[in-house]
Amino acid sequence: MATTKFISERNLRFLLYEVFDLESLADHPYYQEYNRKMFDMVLEQMVAIQKGLEKKRSRSETQFYNGKFHAFRFFFSYELPKIHGLAPRLTDSDRVTVEMQPELFND
């Protein structure tokens, strides 16, 4: 599988963190287990996979990197798009999910 580097890692980090404010995604309960360190680890893995696919490898190594690549494709195709439905909630000034008092859940 031939890969093409479309954007530098530095520019990608700038877009994700400074332009799109990726870290704010972790403010939503659905993504609360994510943080900048986790996002950075994903980016580092993507770069490693790209480098792995660019080199001549054995058949089993190529399959390994292709498997990793397809796992990322799944994440970006099925998991990440869920933020589009959450975007209005995340950008709304109504803080109903964070202002609810725990006592209101008691019987």
C-alpha distances in whole Angstrom, upper triangle without the diagonal:
4,6,10,13,15,18,20,20,24,24,22,25,27,26,26,29,32,31,30,32,29,32,34,32,33,37,36,37,34,32,35,33,30,31,30,29,27,25,25,23,21,20,20,17,15,15,15,12,10,12,10,7,8,10,10,11,13,12,13,12,8,10,12,10,8,12,13,11,12,15,15,14,17,20,19,19,22,24,24,25,28,30,30,33,34,35,38,39,38,39,43,46,47,46,47,45,46,50,50,53,52,56,55,53,56,59
4,7,10,13,16,17,18,22,22,20,23,26,25,25,28,30,29,29,31,29,31,34,32,33,37,37,38,35,32,35,34,31,31,30,29,27,25,24,23,21,19,19,18,15,14,15,12,9,11,11,7,7,9,10,12,15,14,16,15,11,13,15,12,11,15,15,12,14,17,17,16,19,21,20,20,24,25,25,26,29,30,31,34,35,34,38,39,38,39,42,45,47,46,48,45,46,50,51,53,53,57,56,55,58,60
4,7,9,12,14,15,18,18,17,20,22,21,21,24,26,26,25,27,25,28,30,29,30,34,34,35,32,30,32,31,28,28,26,26,24,22,21,20,18,16,16,15,12,11,12,10,7,9,10,7,6,10,12,14,17,17,18,16,13,15,15,12,11,15,14,11,13,16,15,14,18,19,17,18,22,23,22,23,27,27,28,31,32,31,35,36,35,36,39,42,44,43,45,42,43,47,48,50,50,54,53,52,55,58
4,6,9,11,13,16,15,15,18,20,19,20,23,24,23,23,26,24,27,29,28,30,33,33,35,32,30,32,31,28,28,26,26,25,22,21,21,19,16,17,16,13,12,14,12,9,10,12,10,9,12,15,17,20,20,22,19,16,18,19,15,15,18,17,14,16,18,16,16,19,20,18,19,23,24,22,23,27,27,27,31,31,31,34,36,34,34,38,41,43,42,44,42,43,46,48,50,50,54,54,52,56,58
4,6,7,9,12,12,11,14,16,16,17,20,21,20,21,23,21,24,27,26,28,31,31,33,31,28,31,29,26,26,23,23,22,19,18,19,17,14,14,15,11,10,12,12,8,10,13,11,10,13,17,19,22,22,23,20,18,20,20,16,16,19,17,14,17,19,16,16,20,20,17,19,23,23,21,23,26,25,26,30,30,29,32,34,32,32,36,38,41,40,42,40,40,44,46,48,48,52,52,51,54,57
4,7,10,12,10,10,13,15,13,15,18,19,18,18,21,20,23,25,24,27,30,30,32,30,27,30,29,26,25,23,24,23,19,19,20,17,14,16,17,13,12,15,15,11,13,16,15,14,17,20,22,25,26,26,24,21,23,23,19,18,21,19,16,18,20,17,16,20,19,17,18,22,22,20,21,24,24,24,27,28,27,30,32,29,30,33,36,38,38,40,39,39,42,44,47,47,51,50,50,53,56
4,7,8,7,7,10,11,10,12,15,16,15,16,18,17,20,23,22,24,27,28,31,29,26,28,27,24,23,20,21,21,17,16,18,16,13,14,16,12,11,15,15,12,14,17,16,15,19,22,24,27,27,28,25,23,24,24,20,20,22,20,17,19,20,17,17,20,19,17,19,22,22,19,21,24,23,23,27,27,25,29,30,28,28,32,34,36,36,38,37,37,40,42,45,45,49,49,48,51,54
4,5,5,6,9,10,11,12,14,15,15,16,18,17,20,23,23,24,27,28,31,29,26,28,27,23,22,19,19,19,16,14,16,15,11,12,15,12,10,13,15,12,13,16,17,15,18,22,23,27,28,28,25,23,25,24,20,21,23,20,18,21,21,18,19,22,21,19,21,24,24,21,23,26,24,25,29,28,27,30,31,29,29,33,34,37,36,39,37,37,40,42,45,45,49,49,48,51,54
4,5,5,6,9,10,10,12,14,15,15,16,15,17,20,20,21,24,26,28,27,23,25,24,20,18,15,15,16,13,11,13,12,8,9,12,10,8,11,13,11,12,16,16,16,18,22,23,26,27,27,24,22,24,22,19,20,22,18,17,20,20,16,18,21,19,17,20,23,22,19,21,24,22,24,27,27,25,29,30,27,27,31,33,35,34,37,35,34,37,40,42,42,46,46,45,48,52
4,5,5,6,9,10,11,11,13,14,15,15,16,19,20,21,24,26,28,27,24,25,24,21,19,15,16,17,14,12,14,14,11,11,15,13,11,15,17,15,16,19,20,19,22,25,27,30,31,31,27,26,28,26,23,24,25,22,20,23,23,19,21,24,22,20,23,25,24,21,23,25,23,25,28,27,25,29,30,26,27,30,32,34,34,36,34,34,37,39,41,42,46,46,45,48,52
4,5,5,6,9,10,10,10,12,14,14,16,19,19,21,24,25,28,27,24,25,25,21,19,16,18,18,15,14,16,16,12,14,16,14,13,17,18,16,17,21,21,20,23,27,28,31,32,32,29,27,29,27,24,24,26,23,21,23,23,19,20,23,21,19,22,24,23,20,21,24,22,23,26,25,23,27,28,25,25,28,30,33,32,35,34,33,36,39,41,42,46,45,45,48,52
4,5,5,6,9,10,10,10,12,11,14,17,17,19,21,22,25,24,20,22,22,18,17,14,15,15,12,11,14,12,9,12,14,12,11,15,16,14,16,19,19,19,22,26,27,30,30,30,27,25,26,25,21,22,23,20,18,20,20,16,17,19,17,15,18,20,19,16,18,20,19,20,23,22,21,24,25,22,23,27,28,31,30,33,31,31,34,36,39,39,43,43,42,46,49
4,5,5,6,8,9,10,10,10,11,14,15,16,19,21,23,22,19,20,20,16,14,11,12,13,10,9,12,11,8,11,14,12,12,15,17,16,18,20,21,21,24,28,28,31,32,31,28,27,28,26,22,23,24,21,19,21,21,17,18,21,18,16,20,21,20,16,19,21,18,20,23,22,20,24,24,21,22,25,27,29,28,31,29,28,32,34,36,37,41,41,40,43,47
4,6,5,5,7,9,9,10,12,14,16,18,20,22,24,24,21,22,22,18,16,13,15,16,13,12,16,15,12,15,17,16,15,19,20,19,21,24,24,24,27,31,31,35,35,34,31,30,31,29,26,27,27,24,22,25,24,20,21,23,21,18,22,24,22,18,20,22,19,21,24,22,20,23,24,21,21,24,26,29,28,31,29,29,32,34,37,38,41,41,41,44,48
4,6,6,5,6,8,9,12,14,14,17,19,20,23,22,19,21,22,18,16,14,16,17,13,13,16,15,13,16,18,16,16,20,20,19,21,24,24,24,27,31,32,35,35,34,31,30,30,29,25,26,26,23,21,23,22,19,19,21,19,16,19,21,19,16,17,19,16,17,21,20,17,20,22,19,19,22,24,27,27,29,28,28,31,33,36,37,41,40,40,43,46
4,6,6,5,6,5,8,11,11,13,15,17,20,19,16,17,18,14,13,11,13,13,10,10,14,12,10,14,16,14,15,18,19,18,21,23,23,24,27,30,31,34,34,33,30,28,29,27,24,24,24,21,20,21,20,16,17,19,16,14,17,18,16,13,15,16,14,15,19,17,15,19,20,16,17,21,22,25,24,27,25,25,28,30,33,34,37,37,37,40,43
4,6,6,5,5,7,9,11,12,14,16,19,19,16,17,17,14,11,9,12,13,10,10,14,14,12,15,17,16,17,20,21,21,23,25,26,27,29,33,33,36,36,35,32,31,32,29,26,27,27,24,22,24,23,19,20,22,19,17,20,21,19,15,17,18,15,17,20,18,16,19,20,16,16,20,21,24,23,26,24,23,26,29,31,32,36,36,36,39,42
4,6,5,8,9,11,13,15,16,18,22,22,19,19,21,17,15,12,15,17,14,14,18,17,15,18,21,19,20,23,24,23,25,28,29,29,32,35,36,39,39,38,35,34,35,33,29,30,30,27,25,27,26,22,23,25,22,20,23,24,22,18,19,21,17,19,22,20,17,20,20,17,16,20,21,24,23,26,25,24,27,30,32,34,37,37,37,41,44
4,6,8,11,11,13,16,17,18,22,22,19,20,22,18,17,15,18,18,15,16,19,18,16,19,22,20,20,24,25,24,26,29,29,29,32,35,36,39,39,38,36,34,35,33,30,30,30,27,25,26,26,22,22,24,21,18,21,22,21,17,18,19,16,16,19,18,15,18,19,16,15,19,20,23,23,26,25,25,28,30,33,35,38,37,38,41,44
4,6,9,9,10,13,14,15,19,18,16,17,19,16,15,13,17,16,13,15,18,17,15,19,20,19,20,23,24,23,25,28,28,29,32,35,35,38,38,37,34,33,33,31,28,28,28,25,23,24,23,19,20,21,18,15,18,19,17,13,14,15,12,13,16,14,12,15,16,13,12,16,18,21,21,23,22,22,25,28,31,32,35,35,35,38,41
4,5,6,8,10,11,13,16,17,14,15,16,13,12,11,14,15,12,13,17,16,15,18,20,19,20,24,24,24,26,29,29,30,33,36,36,39,39,38,35,34,34,32,29,29,29,26,24,25,24,20,21,22,19,17,20,20,18,14,16,16,13,14,17,14,12,15,15,12,12,15,17,19,19,22,20,20,23,25,28,29,33,32,32,36,39
4,5,6,8,10,11,14,14,11,12,13,10,9,8,12,11,8,11,14,13,12,16,17,16,18,21,21,22,24,26,27,28,31,34,34,36,36,34,32,31,31,28,26,26,25,22,21,22,20,17,18,19,15,14,17,17,14,11,13,14,11,13,15,13,12,15,15,12,13,17,18,20,19,22,20,19,23,25,27,28,32,32,31,35,38
4,5,6,8,10,13,13,10,10,11,8,6,6,10,10,8,11,13,13,13,16,18,18,20,22,23,24,26,28,29,30,32,36,35,37,37,36,33,32,32,30,27,28,27,24,23,24,22,19,21,21,17,16,19,19,16,13,16,15,13,15,17,14,13,16,16,12,13,17,18,19,18,20,18,17,21,23,25,26,29,29,29,32,36
4,5,5,8,11,12,10,10,12,10,9,10,13,13,12,14,17,16,17,20,21,21,23,25,26,27,29,31,31,33,36,39,38,41,40,38,36,35,35,32,30,30,29,26,26,26,24,21,22,22,18,17,20,20,16,14,15,14,11,14,15,12,11,13,12,8,10,13,14,16,14,17,15,14,17,20,22,23,27,27,27,30,33
4,5,6,9,9,6,8,10,8,9,10,13,12,11,14,16,15,16,19,20,20,22,24,24,25,28,29,30,31,34,37,37,38,38,36,34,33,32,30,28,28,27,24,23,23,21,18,19,19,15,14,17,16,13,10,12,11,8,11,12,9,9,12,11,8,10,13,15,16,15,17,14,15,18,20,22,23,27,26,26,29,32
4,5,7,8,5,5,7,6,6,9,11,10,10,13,15,15,16,19,20,20,22,24,25,26,28,30,30,32,35,38,37,39,38,36,34,33,32,30,28,28,27,24,24,24,21,19,21,20,16,16,19,17,14,12,15,13,11,14,15,12,12,15,13,10,13,15,16,17,15,16,14,13,17,18,21,21,25,25,24,27,30
4,6,9,7,6,9,9,9,12,15,14,14,17,19,18,20,23,23,24,26,28,29,30,32,33,34,36,38,41,41,42,42,40,37,37,36,33,32,32,30,27,27,27,25,22,24,23,19,19,21,20,16,15,16,14,12,15,15,11,11,13,11,8,11,13,13,14,11,13,10,10,13,15,17,18,22,22,21,25,28
4,5,6,6,10,10,11,14,17,15,15,19,20,19,21,24,24,24,27,29,29,30,33,34,34,36,39,41,41,42,41,39,37,37,35,33,31,31,29,27,27,26,23,21,23,21,18,18,19,17,14,13,14,12,10,12,12,8,10,11,9,7,10,12,13,13,11,12,9,10,13,14,17,18,21,21,20,23,26
4,5,5,8,10,12,16,17,16,16,20,21,20,22,25,25,25,28,29,29,31,34,34,35,37,40,42,41,42,41,39,37,37,35,33,32,31,29,27,27,26,23,22,23,21,18,19,20,18,14,14,16,13,12,15,13,10,13,14,11,10,14,15,16,15,12,12,9,10,13,13,16,16,19,19,17,21,24
4,6,8,9,12,16,17,15,15,19,19,18,20,23,23,23,26,27,27,28,31,32,32,35,37,39,38,39,38,36,34,34,32,30,29,28,26,24,24,23,20,19,20,18,14,16,17,14,11,11,13,9,9,13,12,9,12,14,12,11,15,16,18,17,15,15,12,13,17,17,19,19,22,21,20,23,26
4,6,6,9,12,14,11,11,15,16,14,17,19,19,20,23,24,24,26,28,29,29,32,34,37,36,37,36,34,32,31,30,28,26,26,24,22,22,21,18,17,18,17,13,14,16,14,10,10,12,10,9,13,13,10,12,15,13,11,15,17,19,19,16,17,14,14,18,19,21,21,24,24,23,26,29
4,5,8,11,13,11,12,16,16,16,18,21,21,22,24,26,26,28,30,31,32,34,36,39,37,39,38,36,34,34,32,30,28,29,27,24,24,24,21,19,21,20,16,17,20,18,14,14,16,14,13,16,16,13,15,17,14,12,16,18,19,18,16,16,13,13,16,17,19,18,22,22,21,24,27
4,7,10,11,9,11,14,14,14,17,18,18,20,22,23,24,26,28,28,29,32,34,36,35,36,35,33,31,31,30,27,26,26,24,21,22,22,19,18,20,19,15,17,19,17,14,14,17,15,15,18,18,16,18,20,18,16,19,21,22,22,19,20,16,16,20,20,21,20,24,25,23,26,29
4,7,8,6,7,10,11,11,13,15,16,17,19,20,21,23,25,26,27,29,31,34,33,34,34,31,29,29,28,25,24,25,23,20,20,21,17,16,18,17,14,15,18,17,13,12,15,14,13,17,18,15,16,20,18,15,18,21,22,22,20,21,18,17,21,22,24,23,27,27,26,29,32
4,5,5,6,9,10,11,13,14,16,17,19,20,21,23,25,26,27,29,31,34,33,35,35,33,30,30,30,27,25,26,25,21,22,23,20,18,20,20,16,17,20,19,16,14,18,17,15,19,20,17,18,21,19,16,18,21,22,23,20,22,19,18,22,23,25,24,28,29,28,31,34
4,5,5,6,9,10,10,12,14,15,16,18,20,21,23,24,26,27,29,32,32,34,34,32,29,29,29,26,24,26,25,21,21,23,20,17,20,21,17,17,21,21,17,15,19,19,17,20,22,19,19,22,21,18,19,22,23,25,23,25,22,21,24,26,28,28,32,32,31,34,38
4,5,5,6,9,10,10,12,14,15,16,18,20,21,22,24,26,27,31,30,32,32,30,27,27,27,24,22,24,23,19,20,22,19,17,20,21,17,18,22,22,18,17,21,21,19,23,24,22,22,25,24,21,23,26,27,28,26,27,25,23,27,28,30,29,33,34,33,35,39
4,5,5,6,9,10,11,13,14,15,17,19,20,21,23,25,26,29,28,30,30,28,25,25,25,22,20,22,20,17,17,19,16,14,17,17,14,15,18,18,15,14,18,18,17,20,22,20,21,24,23,20,22,25,27,28,25,27,24,23,27,28,29,29,32,33,32,34,37
4,5,5,6,9,10,11,13,14,15,17,19,20,21,23,25,28,27,29,30,28,25,25,24,22,20,21,20,16,16,18,15,13,15,16,13,13,16,17,14,12,16,16,15,18,20,18,18,22,21,19,21,24,25,27,25,27,24,23,27,28,30,30,34,34,33,36,39
4,5,5,6,9,10,11,12,14,15,17,18,20,21,23,26,26,28,29,27,24,24,24,21,19,21,20,16,17,19,17,14,17,18,15,15,19,20,17,15,19,20,19,21,24,22,22,25,25,22,24,27,28,30,28,30,27,26,30,32,33,33,37,37,36,39,42
4,5,5,6,9,10,10,12,14,15,16,18,20,22,24,23,26,26,24,21,21,21,18,16,18,17,14,15,17,15,12,16,17,14,15,19,19,17,16,20,21,20,23,25,23,24,27,27,24,26,29,31,32,30,31,28,28,31,33,34,34,37,38,36,39,42
4,5,5,6,9,10,10,12,14,15,16,18,20,23,22,24,24,23,20,20,19,17,14,16,15,11,12,14,11,9,12,13,11,11,15,16,14,13,16,18,17,20,22,21,22,25,25,22,25,28,30,31,29,31,28,28,31,33,34,34,38,38,36,39,42
4,5,5,6,9,10,11,12,14,15,17,19,22,22,24,25,23,20,20,20,18,15,16,16,13,12,15,13,10,13,15,13,12,16,18,16,14,17,19,18,21,24,22,22,26,26,23,25,28,30,32,31,32,30,29,33,35,37,36,40,40,39,42,45
4,5,5,6,9,10,11,12,14,15,17,20,20,22,23,22,18,18,19,17,14,16,16,13,13,16,15,12,15,17,15,15,19,20,19,17,21,23,22,24,27,26,26,30,30,27,28,32,34,35,34,35,32,32,36,37,39,38,42,43,41,44,47
4,5,5,6,9,10,10,12,14,16,18,18,20,20,18,15,15,16,13,10,13,13,9,9,13,11,9,13,15,13,14,17,19,17,17,20,22,22,24,27,26,26,30,30,27,30,33,35,36,34,36,33,33,36,38,39,39,42,43,41,44,47
4,5,5,6,9,10,11,12,15,18,17,20,20,19,16,15,15,13,10,11,12,9,8,11,10,8,10,13,12,12,15,17,16,15,18,20,20,22,25,25,25,29,29,27,28,32,34,36,34,36,33,33,37,38,40,40,44,43,42,45,48
4,5,5,6,8,10,11,13,16,16,19,20,19,16,15,17,15,11,13,15,11,10,14,14,11,14,17,16,15,18,20,20,18,21,24,23,25,28,28,27,31,32,29,31,34,36,38,37,38,36,36,39,41,43,42,46,46,45,48,51
4,5,5,6,9,10,11,14,14,16,17,16,13,13,14,12,9,12,13,10,10,14,14,12,15,17,17,17,20,22,21,20,23,26,26,28,31,30,30,34,34,32,33,37,39,40,39,40,38,37,41,42,44,44,47,48,46,49,52
4,5,5,6,9,10,13,12,15,15,14,11,10,11,9,6,8,10,7,7,10,11,10,12,15,15,15,17,20,19,19,22,24,25,27,29,29,30,33,34,32,33,37,39,40,39,40,38,38,42,43,45,44,48,48,46,49,52
4,5,5,6,9,12,13,16,16,16,13,11,13,12,8,10,12,10,8,12,13,11,13,16,16,15,18,21,21,20,22,25,25,27,30,30,30,33,34,32,33,37,39,41,40,42,39,39,43,44,46,46,50,49,48,51,54
4,5,5,7,10,11,14,16,16,12,11,14,13,9,12,14,12,11,15,16,15,16,19,19,19,22,24,24,23,26,28,29,30,33,33,33,37,37,35,36,40,42,44,43,44,42,42,45,47,49,48,52,52,50,53,56
4,6,6,8,8,11,12,12,8,8,11,9,6,9,12,10,10,14,15,14,16,19,19,20,22,24,24,24,26,29,29,31,34,34,34,38,39,36,38,42,44,45,44,45,42,43,46,47,49,49,52,52,51,53,56
4,6,8,8,11,11,12,9,7,10,10,6,8,11,10,9,12,14,14,15,18,19,19,20,23,24,23,25,28,29,30,33,34,34,38,38,36,38,41,44,45,44,46,43,43,47,48,50,50,53,53,51,54,57
4,7,9,12,13,15,12,10,13,13,10,11,15,14,12,16,18,17,17,21,22,21,23,26,26,26,28,31,31,32,35,36,35,39,40,38,39,43,45,47,46,48,45,45,49,50,53,52,56,56,54,57,60
4,6,10,12,13,10,9,13,13,11,13,16,15,14,18,20,19,20,23,24,24,26,28,29,28,31,34,34,36,38,39,39,42,43,41,43,46,48,50,49,50,48,48,52,53,55,54,58,58,56,59,62
4,7,9,12,9,8,12,13,12,13,16,17,16,19,21,21,22,25,26,26,27,30,31,31,33,36,37,38,41,41,41,45,46,44,45,49,51,53,52,53,50,51,54,55,57,57,60,60,58,61,64
4,6,8,6,6,9,10,10,11,14,15,15,17,19,20,21,23,25,25,27,29,30,30,32,35,36,38,40,41,41,45,45,43,45,49,51,52,51,52,49,50,53,54,56,55,59,59,57,59,62
4,6,5,6,9,10,11,12,14,16,16,18,20,21,22,24,26,27,28,30,31,32,34,36,38,39,42,42,43,47,47,45,47,51,53,54,53,54,51,51,55,55,57,56,60,60,57,60,62
4,6,5,6,9,10,10,12,14,15,16,18,20,21,22,25,26,26,28,29,30,32,35,36,38,40,41,42,45,46,44,46,50,52,53,52,53,50,50,54,54,56,55,59,58,56,58,61
4,5,5,6,9,10,10,12,14,15,17,19,20,21,23,25,25,27,28,29,31,33,35,37,39,39,40,44,44,43,45,48,51,51,50,50,47,48,52,52,54,52,56,56,53,56,58
4,5,5,6,9,10,11,12,14,15,17,18,20,22,23,24,26,26,27,30,32,33,35,37,38,39,42,42,41,43,46,49,50,48,49,46,46,50,50,52,51,54,54,52,55,57
4,5,5,6,9,10,10,12,14,15,16,18,20,21,22,24,25,26,28,30,32,33,36,36,37,41,41,40,42,45,47,48,47,48,45,46,50,50,52,51,55,54,52,55,57
4,6,5,6,9,10,10,12,14,15,16,18,20,20,22,23,24,26,29,30,32,34,35,36,40,40,38,41,44,47,47,46,47,43,44,48,48,50,49,53,52,50,53,55
4,5,5,6,9,10,11,13,14,16,17,19,20,21,22,23,26,27,29,31,33,33,34,38,38,37,39,42,45,45,44,44,41,42,46,46,48,46,50,50,47,50,52
4,5,5,6,9,10,11,12,14,16,17,18,20,20,21,24,26,27,29,31,32,32,36,36,35,37,40,43,44,42,43,40,41,44,45,47,46,49,49,47,50,52
4,5,5,6,9,10,10,12,14,15,16,18,19,20,22,24,26,28,30,31,31,35,36,34,36,39,42,43,42,43,40,41,44,45,47,46,50,49,47,50,52
4,5,5,6,9,10,11,13,14,15,16,17,19,21,23,25,27,28,29,30,34,34,33,35,38,41,41,40,41,38,39,42,43,45,43,47,46,44,47,49
4,5,5,6,9,10,11,13,14,15,16,17,19,21,23,25,27,27,28,32,32,30,33,36,38,39,38,38,35,36,40,40,42,41,45,44,42,45,47
4,5,5,6,9,10,11,12,14,15,15,18,20,21,23,25,26,27,30,31,29,31,35,37,38,37,38,35,36,40,40,43,42,46,45,43,46,49
4,5,5,6,9,10,10,12,13,14,16,18,20,22,24,25,26,29,30,29,31,34,37,38,37,37,34,36,39,40,42,41,45,44,42,45,47
4,5,5,6,9,10,11,11,13,15,17,19,21,22,23,24,28,28,27,29,32,35,35,34,34,31,33,36,37,39,38,41,41,39,41,44
4,5,5,6,8,10,10,10,13,15,16,18,20,21,22,25,26,24,27,30,32,33,32,33,30,31,35,35,38,37,41,40,38,41,44
4,5,5,6,8,10,10,12,14,16,17,19,21,21,25,26,24,27,30,33,33,33,33,31,32,36,36,39,38,42,41,39,43,45
4,6,5,6,7,9,11,12,15,16,18,19,20,24,24,23,26,29,32,32,31,32,29,30,34,34,37,36,40,39,37,40,42
4,6,5,5,6,9,10,12,14,16,16,18,21,21,20,23,26,28,29,28,29,26,27,31,31,34,33,37,36,34,37,39
4,6,6,5,7,10,11,12,15,16,16,20,21,19,21,24,27,28,28,29,26,27,31,32,35,34,38,37,35,39,41
4,6,7,7,9,12,12,14,16,17,20,21,20,22,25,28,29,29,29,27,29,32,33,36,35,39,38,36,39,41
4,6,6,7,10,12,13,14,16,19,19,19,22,24,27,27,27,27,25,27,30,30,33,33,36,34,33,36,38
4,6,6,8,10,11,12,14,17,17,16,19,22,25,25,24,24,22,23,27,27,30,29,33,32,30,33,36
4,5,6,8,10,11,12,15,16,14,17,20,23,23,23,23,21,23,26,27,30,30,33,32,31,34,37
4,5,6,8,9,10,13,15,14,16,19,22,23,23,23,21,23,27,27,30,31,34,33,31,35,37
4,5,6,7,9,12,12,12,15,17,20,20,20,20,18,20,24,24,27,27,31,29,28,31,33
4,5,5,6,9,10,9,11,14,17,18,17,18,17,18,22,22,26,26,30,28,27,31,33
4,5,5,8,10,10,11,13,17,18,18,19,18,20,23,24,28,29,32,30,29,33,35
4,6,7,8,10,11,13,16,16,17,17,16,19,21,22,25,26,29,27,26,30,32
4,6,5,6,9,10,13,13,14,14,13,15,18,19,22,23,26,25,24,28,30
4,5,5,6,8,12,13,14,15,14,16,19,20,24,25,28,27,27,30,33
4,6,5,6,10,11,12,13,14,16,18,19,23,25,27,25,26,29,32
4,6,5,8,8,9,10,10,12,14,15,19,21,24,22,22,26,28
4,6,8,9,9,11,10,11,14,16,19,21,24,23,23,27,30
4,6,9,10,12,13,14,16,18,21,24,26,25,26,29,32
4,5,8,10,11,12,14,16,19,22,24,23,24,27,30
4,6,9,11,11,12,14,18,21,23,21,23,27,29
4,6,8,9,9,11,15,18,20,18,20,23,26
4,6,6,6,9,12,15,17,16,17,21,23
4,6,5,6,10,12,15,13,14,18,20
4,6,6,9,11,14,13,13,17,19
4,6,8,10,13,13,14,17,20
4,6,9,12,11,13,16,19
4,7,9,7,9,12,15
4,5,6,8,10,13
4,5,6,8,11
4,5,5,9
4,6,8
4,7
4
